[in-house]
Amino acid sequence: MTDDGNDDGALIAEIRNGSERAFNVLIDRHQQAVRGFLRRLLADVAEAEDLAQETFVVAWTHADSYRGDASVRSWLCAIAWRKARSAQRAWFRRRAREATWATDVAAQVEPAPSPEAAVVTRALDALPIEQRAAIVLCVIQGFSHAEAAEILGAPLGTVKSHVARGKARLLDALGGHA
């Protein structure tokens, strides 16, 4: 696959030549997917937003790294995944310090999630990050296992295993039966 059917490959070529207009179009097309992936992966909206911005900065400064053998959305999510993995250790330390503050801010800014959504979020948060990433990409965002494997830099079988184990753990945590 060379692009997403929306001339994303052509946009990348323009970005390589310094086109801010093309870069803004690329952001408009893909920011929701990148942000959604990171929000579900990290369960910390502020950190996800920061990493989404960093993802697009990398896309701008390293547009030449796009080889065209995958969709631009996959390439962007792969950048986001690498950003999330490199930030994971610091994120866990910050999360403990900021938990109280983030809860207070979120309660003021966002409506409280439904009890059902809170249960699902807690169950998803309890998964190991690799399983959570595979579930978010394949189940929630609709990537194929092959696309998720490319994004995560993992073998296809490993991604399939993460999805299967993650689904089983979610079912168990939610009181379902496999």
Secondary structure, DSSP 4 states (H G I P E B T S, - for coil): --S-SSSHHHHHHHHHTT-HHHHHHHHHHHHHHHHHHHHHHHS-HHHHHHHHHHHHHHHHHTGGG--SSS-HHHHHHHHHHHHHHHHHHHHHHHHHHHHHHHHHHHHHHSPPPPHHHHHHHHHHHHS-HHHHHHHIIIIIS---HHHHHHHHT--HHHHHHHHHHHHHHHHHHTT---
